[in-house]
Amino acid sequence: LSQNQPNPFNPTTYIHFGIPQDAGSQNVTLEIFNILGQRVRVLVDDEFSPGRYEAIWDATNDEGIELPSGVYIYKLKAGEFEQSRKMTLLR
């Protein structure tokens, strides 16, 4: 899981992640949380084969509502792997 680019961002950011060649296909979820730990968006929830991928977040929640400036956390789960990183939205 790479750091999002750009960071800070407005209004769009890119999140890159990869599945190792020796891992085989993995169920991957990539979720966005606000600083209170509330999930605001599910970006990815699908099966991925080994390779590099990119997800784009437009700073909206699952209902399409624009979110305010602040620090957000994105969390990737792929098989047994789990990692989180912070990003900053500046409106």
C-alpha positions in Angstrom: 0.0 0.0 0.0 1.6 3.3 -1.1 1.0 6.8 0.2 -1.8 8.5 -1.7 -0.7 11.1 -4.3 -1.1 14.0 -4.0 -1.2 14.5 -0.3 -2.7 16.9 0.8 -5.3 16.8 -2.0 -8.3 18.6 -3.5 -10.5 17.2 -4.9 -9.0 13.9 -6.1 -6.3 11.6 -4.9 -4.8 8.3 -6.2 -4.1 5.3 -4.0 -1.8 2.6 -5.4 -1.6 -0.9 -4.1 -0.2 -4.3 -5.2 -0.7 -8.0 -4.8 2.5 -10.0 -4.7 3.1 -12.5 -7.5 3.4 -15.4 -5.0 0.2 -14.5 -3.2 -2.3 -15.7 -5.8 -5.7 -14.0 -6.1 -6.8 -12.1 -3.1 -10.1 -10.6 -1.9 -9.2 -6.9 -1.5 -11.1 -4.1 0.4 -10.0 -0.5 0.4 -12.0 1.7 2.8 -11.9 5.3 3.8 -12.5 6.4 7.4 -12.8 9.8 9.0 -10.7 10.8 12.0 -13.4 9.4 14.4 -13.0 6.0 12.8 -16.4 6.1 11.0 -16.3 4.5 7.6 -17.2 7.0 4.9 -16.5 5.2 1.7 -15.7 1.8 0.3 -13.5 2.3 -2.7 -12.6 -1.4 -3.5 -14.3 -4.7 -2.6 -13.3 -7.3 -5.1 -11.0 -10.2 -6.1 -7.7 -9.2 -7.5 -4.9 -11.3 -9.1 -1.2 -10.4 -8.5 -0.2 -7.1 -10.0 -0.3 -3.3 -9.3 -3.5 -1.3 -9.1 -4.8 2.2 -8.6 -7.9 3.5 -6.9 -9.2 7.0 -7.2 -11.0 8.9 -4.4 -13.0 12.0 -5.2 -13.5 13.1 -1.5 -17.1 12.0 -1.4 -18.8 9.4 0.8 -20.8 6.4 -0.3 -23.8 8.6 -1.0 -21.8 10.9 -3.2 -21.8 13.8 -0.7 -18.6 15.9 -0.7 -16.7 15.6 2.6 -15.1 18.4 4.5 -11.5 19.2 4.9 -9.7 17.0 7.4 -7.5 14.0 8.0 -8.8 10.7 6.6 -7.5 7.2 7.0 -7.5 4.6 4.2 -7.3 0.9 5.1 -6.3 -1.9 2.8 -7.1 -5.6 3.5 -5.9 -8.3 1.2 -6.0 -11.8 2.5 -4.0 -11.8 5.8 -2.4 -8.4 5.0 -3.8 -5.2 6.5 -2.4 -1.7 6.5 -3.6 1.9 7.0 -2.3 5.3 6.1 -3.4 8.9 6.7 -4.2 11.5 4.1 -5.3 15.1 4.2 -8.2 16.7 2.3 -7.9 20.5 1.9 -11.0 22.2 0.5 
